[in-house]
Amino acid sequence: MVKLNWKIWLLILCIIGSLLAIIPLDFTNGVEIASVASNSTAFEQGLKPGEIITAIDGNPIINTGDYRDIINSKFPSDEKVKLIITTSSNEYILFDNQAPDISVKDVSRTRIKTGLDLSGGARALISAEKPLTQAELNDLLAITSERLNVYGLKDVQVRPVTDLSGNHFMLVEIAGSTPKELENLIAKQGKFEAKIGNETVFSGGDKDVTYVARTGDQSGIYSCNPYNGAELCQFRFAISLSEDAAKRHAEITSKLGLDASDPQYLEQKLDLYLDDQLTDSLYIGKDLKGSETTQISISGSGTGATREEAYDDATRNMNQLQTVLITGSLPFKLQIEKIDTISPLLGKEFINTILIAGLAAILAVGFIVLLRYRNFKLSLAVLLTSFSEVLIILGVSAIAGRNLDLPAIAGIIAAIGTGVDSQIIILDESQSKASSLRERIKRALFIILGTYITTLFALLPLIWAGAGLLKGFAITTIIGISVGVFITRPAFSEIVKLIVKE
């Protein structure tokens, strides 16, 4: 019986770990909600991005084709239609004469996330009404990212780009969205307001809000409890108001009476609005009537099927509200210079083409190795090592939550190319008779390590080059060559030793 070296066992464990990272043990059928329009019936009824629709009116939903067939058979309608949407965690009843204003996508059977190039969506190049400094561009990126997340969109990428004249732009990509959805969101300037009745007490930004607690005892989740068959967690954080905002608070609250049903509070609440959409309403204690207080506690909640999900949702909602309070509304309007749509069908066709081309290339390499060394086992070892490198790269990407887009695919191809080169070096050294097999393999690994260090330092600048447009390529290639040098090349050298010694 052949005793395997620890390097081979390490490779086997990495392969198993990558498979577990890539393939989830959840076989729920249905379609995933990618986005929900904020002013729609579906949004008002509680449908959220990330939920899995498993049935509509009792009819099972397996994929997006089933969803479209049922929706198209019912809408549009002259009269309001009752629609029962069953998800993996809840059931929703909608009455409308138009199709639900949501976008859906097939449930992913892997944890590998695809970027806009492969999954489809909308892309917009955006400028401001005036030239932006780098600081203003950074503020624009932060506020836009927060605003898009608040509006319930997933898989959002917002990054800066610069033209040859030095003008700054913002590039927004939303997987699974449409140009119309993206245009409607970008057209809104973005603002936060706290109102009592129709009167504004304070707005987001440092003019009215001088401090927002984000850590410590003044900020955090303070309770989690069962709620309507699910879990609800509540958050609270402190903010400080300017003197002008405090005076407005005193003036407005001085006119209010006590709540008839609960006299410990005033008769009206402090309503929080984001882009004119009500996000929360806070009770005002009777002791604050006519008070020029500069200290206010903001609270809210998050829900989920489990306590962990509710905690994460509450944390996310708290962070979003804190960011908007800090940044405030934009001091300038946005203009869409160019907007594009990418079909997910083209992405699927591209993936299929890449898979076929990649498989053909690896098989061709294996055939050439077979002709060169006249050893089927060596050829098979090259093939299996190349496949294992791709699998481990995808596993690391799945664990890190990195998107698989065109630059990342190019990085995988580059990593495979360097991997094959390294394997050829090991094979050539193993065929030499100049010294012992152990010394020859050791010399090959030393050459490979030197090449790795050179390539690594050449790739590092690409992470920041071109406003980060090559970041996906650089990081994926670095992951690939690192996996090769520290895992697959040592294991391959041990496999070659076993084969040559036979």
C-alpha positions, 0 to 999 in steps of 0.5 A: 500500500502506497503511503501518501505524503502530508503534502498530498493529504493537504491537497485532498483536504483543501479540495474537500473544503473547497467543495463544501464552500462552493456547494451549499447543503440547501436544496430549496426550490424556487426563485430568489427576490433580487429587488423590491420597488420601495413604493410598491404593494409588494414592499408594503406587504413586507416582501424583501430581497433575499427571500425565496419564492417557493409557490404562487397561489399554491403552484410550485415555483422551481425557476424564473420560467415558472414565475414568469408563466404564472405572473404573465397569466394573471397580469395585467388585469382590469380588476385587482387580483388576489395573489398569494406568494409563499416564500421559504419563511412566510406567506404574503397576500397581494391585491393589485391589477399589475404584476408585483414590482419585484425582480427575481433570479434563479436560486443559486446552486453554489455559493459562487457569486457572479458579477454583472458581466455574467449575471446581468443587470444595469450599469450607469456612469454618473456625473454631478452638476459641478466638477467634483474634488476627490473628497466630494467624490468619496462622499458621493460614493458613500452616500450613494452606496448607502442609499441603494442599500436602503432601497432594498437592492442587493449585489450593488457595486459603486466605484470611482472612475476618472477620464483622461481629462481628470474628471471624476465620475461614479460607476454604479452596477446593480446585478439583477436590476433594470435600467429603469429601476437604476435610473429612478434611484439615481435621480433622487438626490437623497436626504434624511429628515426627522419631522414632528407632524409636518415640521422638520426638527432636523436633517441629516448632515453635520449642520443639524447632527453634530455627533452620531454614536457608533460604538460603546454603550451608546450604540448597539442592539439592546433586546431580541424577542419572539414576534409574530412567529419570528424574531425581532431585535431592537437597536438604539444609538445616541445622537447630538443635535446642534443648538439650532436644531435643539431650539426647533425641537423645543418650539415644536414640542411646546405646542403638543399635548400628551398622548391620550392612550399613554400619557407618558408620551407626547401626542405626536411621534418623531418621524424619520424620513429617508428620501421622503419615505417613512422609515421609523417613528419614535415616541417622544417622552413627556419630559422633552416637551419644550426642551432644548435638548441636544441629546436624542436616542434613535431606535429601530428594529430588525426582523428575521426567521431566527434570532441570528437573522433578526440580529444581523438585520437590526445591525444592518438597519442601524448602520444604514441609519447612522451613515445617513445621519452622518453624511446627510443629503447630497449638496448637488444633483446627479446626472446619468451620462450613460446607462446600459443593460446586460442580459443574463442570457448572454452571461450564461452563454459566456459561462458555457463557452468559457467552461468548454474552452477551459476544459478543451485547453486543459485536455490539450495540455494533458495530451501534449504532456502525454506525447512529451513524456510517454507516461499516462499517469504523469499526464493524468497528474497534470490534469488533476492538479490543474482542476484542483487549482481551479476548484480551490480558487473558486472555494476561496472566492466563495468563502471570501464572498468575491464576485466572479466576473470577467477580470476574475475569470481572466485571473483564473486562466492566468493562474492555470497558465503559470500552474502548467508552466510550474508543473512542466518544470517539475516534470523536466527536472524529474526526468533529468539524471544529474542528481537524486530525484529529491534534489532535482524536485527541490531545485524545481520548487526553488525556481517556482518560488522565485517566479512566484515572488516576481509575479506577486510583486508585479501583480500588486500594483494592479490592485490599485491601477485604473481606479481598481478596474483590474482589482478582480484580475490581480486578486484572483491571480494572486490567490491562484499562484499562492494556492499553487506554490503552497499547496498544489505544486508541493503535492504535485511534486510528491505525486511525481516522485511516486510515479517516477519511482514505480 
